[in-house]
Amino acid sequence: MSIKEIKKLGKDKCKKNFDKLIEMYNDDNCSAIEKREIVSSIGRQNDIDRIYNFIKANMFKRNYMDVVYQMFRTTLVYYKDERFKELCEQMKKYYKNEVMDKMYEYKLSPKFDCKRLHDSSIDKPMILFGDSSKTLKTIADGDINLIFTSPPYYNAREYSDYINYKKYLDELRKVFLECNRILQDGRFLIVDVSPVITKRPGREYASIRYPIHFDLHNILLETGFYFVDEIIWEKPEPSVPNRIGGYVQTKNPLSYKPNCVTESIMVYRKNCNFLLDENIKKYTLKDDYVPNDEHVDRSNVWKICPVSSKKHPAVFPDELCRRILKYYSFKGDVVLDPFAGIGTFGKIAYQMGRIPVMCEINEKYVSVMKGEKIYDVISTSSNR
Ligand SMILES: C[S@@+](CC[C@H](N)C(=O)[O-])C[C@H]1O[C@@H](n2cnc3c(N)ncnc32)[C@H](O)[C@@H]1O
């Protein structure tokens, strides 16, 4: 029987259909997809006692988890009935399954109303001069609508100098913890990173490559975010350092070092117990709401040329900032870069009608941002 026909049996509620659904469920040739749909159609029938008996008899039998989830969902639908409540709690205890825990949390927590998402108290572009793990403390909880940044390189450029890699990650953790507090519930934190290599002191030493994005993933989970997407920023090969030359000459196995043409754009959402729809509704319900233009970057590979600047050794291309702002923020939003450099993200954010908040520890780069004539408020932390 097709899924459409099983669905139809669920819609037409009668004893005959219930009998048919049970008969089909017990057929050994029934696939997992069909079984799941059958359980769903059984849950729609009128005979509550019979639904109860069906779940009770089958809930702990060996089955595909999709089928079990559907039974669990039915117990949640009828949770107000003490008998179903008991089944639901038993299933939760027995399976100890994180998907079921999420279903339970979503279904039983009070319905979230997007009106609870407050408007930011920040209404002017700002520069916070100093260590962002400290300067961010001046921002109120939930006042930021989007965070996009590229963290300082670990001992790879002039502006970063950490005792060791662990200390470096600890410093990043402090900043992302603050980021989590000031980001509105359910909004995005996006980090651009690529593995870094530390210079070797001489040819007799091996250089060390650090996969920052792997370590950062755990830090972001620990600081209250969950993973949403990885977008790959792909650069043209001639624009990146040549690592393949040695292999091309020798063709020796093990000496292969491909040219790294990508950076990871790690997209995370702040943990919350409501769906993204609520964040979106806050804007789409407004009378003057206008969605994005027609053009869509369809895949998670974004081909963008890097840019260089005499003012800073590692700046974002404008186009990268434009796409992040277009896909992850709305007009009027307050957007933050906690490691702002010369403020490329802030400049594009301002052009696109967002309110930028830029944090930077290096006075030289702060001066460049000041020159943009965008920022009204420059705040300096006393403890830089
Ligand atoms: C990769 S760069 C960002 C460049 C930026 N995307 C741009 O387009 O100009 C990282 C910046 O973080 C700054 N930085 C490093 N540690 C910091 C801290 N604790 N607080 C604030 N800024 C910091 C560095 O001075 C550097 O300019």
The ligand as an SDF file (V2000), in Angstrom:
LIG
                    3D

 27 29  0  0  0  0  0  0  0  0999 V2000
   41.7170   38.2670   11.7860 C   0  0  0  0  0  0  0  0  0  0  0  0
   41.7400   39.8770   12.3770 S   0  0  0  0  0  0  0  0  0  0  0  0
   40.1990   40.5220   11.8510 C   0  0  0  0  0  0  0  0  0  0  0  0
   40.2420   41.3230   10.6010 C   0  0  0  0  0  0  0  0  0  0  0  0
   38.9080   41.8220   10.1750 C   0  0  0  0  0  0  0  0  0  0  0  0
   38.0590   40.7190    9.7700 N   0  0  0  0  0  0  0  0  0  0  0  0
   38.9780   42.8680    9.0720 C   0  0  0  0  0  0  0  0  0  0  0  0
   38.3410   42.6800    8.0130 O   0  0  0  0  0  0  0  0  0  0  0  0
   39.6700   43.8530    9.2590 O   0  0  0  0  0  0  0  0  0  0  0  0
   41.5440   39.6810   14.0960 C   0  0  0  0  0  0  0  0  0  0  0  0
   41.6580   40.9720   14.9060 C   0  0  0  0  0  0  0  0  0  0  0  0
   41.3850   40.6680   16.2710 O   0  0  0  0  0  0  0  0  0  0  0  0
   42.1190   41.6000   17.0720 C   0  0  0  0  0  0  0  0  0  0  0  0
   42.1750   41.0300   18.4300 N   0  0  0  0  0  0  0  0  0  0  0  0
   42.9700   40.0380   18.8860 C   0  0  0  0  0  0  0  0  0  0  0  0
   42.6850   39.7610   20.1620 N   0  0  0  0  0  0  0  0  0  0  0  0
   41.6880   40.5910   20.5310 C   0  0  0  0  0  0  0  0  0  0  0  0
   40.9360   40.7800   21.7290 C   0  0  0  0  0  0  0  0  0  0  0  0
   41.1810   40.0390   22.8020 N   0  0  0  0  0  0  0  0  0  0  0  0
   39.9740   41.7150   21.7440 N   0  0  0  0  0  0  0  0  0  0  0  0
   39.7250   42.4770   20.6470 C   0  0  0  0  0  0  0  0  0  0  0  0
   40.3860   42.3450   19.4860 N   0  0  0  0  0  0  0  0  0  0  0  0
   41.3440   41.4170   19.4290 C   0  0  0  0  0  0  0  0  0  0  0  0
   43.4370   41.7180   16.3640 C   0  0  0  0  0  0  0  0  0  0  0  0
   44.0880   42.9360   16.6940 O   0  0  0  0  0  0  0  0  0  0  0  0
   43.0150   41.6450   14.8930 C   0  0  0  0  0  0  0  0  0  0  0  0
   42.9040   42.9210   14.3240 O   0  0  0  0  0  0  0  0  0  0  0  0
  1  2  1  0
  2  3  1  0
  2 10  1  0
  3  4  1  0
  4  5  1  0
  5  6  1  0
  5  7  1  0
  7  8  2  0
  7  9  1  0
 10 11  1  0
 11 12  1  0
 11 26  1  0
 12 13  1  0
 13 14  1  0
 13 24  1  0
 14 15  1  0
 14 23  1  0
 15 16  2  0
 16 17  1  0
 17 18  1  0
 17 23  2  0
 18 19  1  0
 18 20  2  0
 20 21  1  0
 21 22  2  0
 22 23  1  0
 24 25  1  0
 24 26  1  0
 26 27  1  0
M  CHG  2   2   1   9  -1
M  END
$$$$
